[in-house]
Amino acid sequence: MRTTKVIRPAKLPLSGSAIYEGDALTTLRRLPSESIQTIVTSPPYWGLRDYDTDDQIGLEETLPEFIASLRSVFREARRVLADDGVFWLNIGDGYTSGNRGWRAPDKKNPARAMSVRPNTPDGLKSKDLLGIPWRLAFALQDDGWYLRADIIWNKPNAMPESVRDRPTRAHEYIFMFTKSEKYSYDRLAVIEPNGRNLRSVWNIHTQAFPGAHFATFPSKLIEPCIKASTKPGQYVLDPFFGSGTVGLVAQNLGREYLGIELNPKYVKLAAERLSEGESKIVKIAA
Ligand SMILES: C[S@@+](CC[C@H](N)C(=O)[O-])C[C@H]1O[C@@H](n2cnc3c(N)ncnc32)[C@H](O)[C@@H]1O
């Protein structure tokens, strides 16, 4: 495998698609300002999964700390985004653990087994919905992002839940943020077959990806994001690359991709999914 070691304060000049093996914030700090046309990402959930790497986001003890971690990553992402660029953020919600503090290993999904689950955040009660998507959306608005749309990703094949006192959750959000009031958006590239403007509820089946211990994006979820907000040859960034779905869709649509992923196992998985992916891996020194 051909990899290049990047030494610390080095800048990362862009020369085509790349997979950066390293921490999202550290890597973003080295990318040139206003070099990316669109960002599409799905950050780690809070307290749900242990991705088995130091520096991972999602294991913060408190909810405000988790929001603050993501906020600093997205502040840096904002700097690298073109002034007329768009940022698509996929995020789901969850419930307080009721201070159970311990989650039993889940045989079907070993990455879900964690020694500790976060306690119920201050101000919330046992059984409360956390409201993470909107807490994060408001924090990002405070940072200057324009919140342009909240898209509901409806999952017709959502996993059943063993609950009898509330509806089963079958959706996540995709927030569309921009850096400026005016930005690049090609509405005709994502027009509905009946000629209507794209709607804000998207019905898309989830897709399992063998080998990944987390929810991967279905390609269909991110195709409209990339089509509406980039032209062929422009850069699409995913700072939480996982198995590299954003790279795959970008590649198929003739766009350049930049993926950042902390866990070397997932970097390898992503590289295997992308043609010539292995030659694109760049290791980022902490
Ligand atoms: C929800 S998954 C992304 C899945 C991806 N959308 C896909 O389709 O495969 C979140 C990813 O963020 C990575 N991650 C966690 N903390 C990170 C950090 N500080 N820097 C970079 N990646 C991180 C995890 O290893 C995990 O692969």
The ligand as a Tripos MOL2 file, in Angstrom:
@<TRIPOS>MOLECULE
LIG
   27    29     1     0     0
SMALL
NO_CHARGES

@<TRIPOS>ATOM
      1 C1        -21.4520    7.3980   11.5740 C.3       1 LIG1
      2 S1        -19.8210    6.9530   11.0420 S.3       1 LIG1
      3 C2        -19.7730    7.5300    9.3620 C.3       1 LIG1
      4 C3        -20.3310    6.5290    8.3710 C.3       1 LIG1
      5 C4        -20.2080    6.9920    6.9280 C.3       1 LIG1
      6 N1        -21.1850    8.0350    6.6310 N.3       1 LIG1
      7 C5        -20.4010    5.8170    5.9650 C.2       1 LIG1
      8 O1        -21.2850    5.8650    5.0810 O.co2     1 LIG1
      9 O2        -19.6800    4.8260    6.0880 O.co2     1 LIG1
     10 C6        -18.7760    8.0880   11.8940 C.3       1 LIG1
     11 C7        -17.2920    7.8650   11.6780 C.3       1 LIG1
     12 O3        -16.5580    8.9150   12.3380 O.3       1 LIG1
     13 C8        -15.3030    8.3750   12.7450 C.3       1 LIG1
     14 N2        -14.7070    9.2610   13.7640 N.ar      1 LIG1
     15 C9        -14.9780    9.3690   15.0960 C.ar      1 LIG1
     16 N3        -14.2330   10.3430   15.6620 N.ar      1 LIG1
     17 C10       -13.4720   10.8880   14.6610 C.ar      1 LIG1
     18 C11       -12.5000   11.9510   14.6240 C.ar      1 LIG1
     19 N4        -12.1780   12.6290   15.7300 N.pl3     1 LIG1
     20 N5        -11.9190   12.2460   13.4320 N.ar      1 LIG1
     21 C12       -12.2430   11.5460   12.2890 C.ar      1 LIG1
     22 N6        -13.1500   10.5200   12.2830 N.ar      1 LIG1
     23 C13       -13.7660   10.2030   13.4470 C.ar      1 LIG1
     24 C14       -15.6540    6.9750   13.2520 C.3       1 LIG1
     25 O4        -14.5130    6.1280   13.2610 O.3       1 LIG1
     26 C15       -16.7240    6.5490   12.2320 C.3       1 LIG1
     27 O5        -16.1390    5.8250   11.1750 O.3       1 LIG1
@<TRIPOS>BOND
     1     1     2 1
     2     2     3 1
     3     2    10 1
     4     3     4 1
     5     4     5 1
     6     5     6 1
     7     5     7 1
     8     7     8 2
     9     7     9 1
    10    10    11 1
    11    11    12 1
    12    11    26 1
    13    12    13 1
    14    13    14 1
    15    13    24 1
    16    14    15 ar
    17    14    23 ar
    18    15    16 ar
    19    16    17 ar
    20    17    18 ar
    21    17    23 ar
    22    18    19 1
    23    18    20 ar
    24    20    21 ar
    25    21    22 ar
    26    22    23 ar
    27    24    25 1
    28    24    26 1
    29    26    27 1
@<TRIPOS>SUBSTRUCTURE
     1 LIG1         1 GROUP 0 **** ****
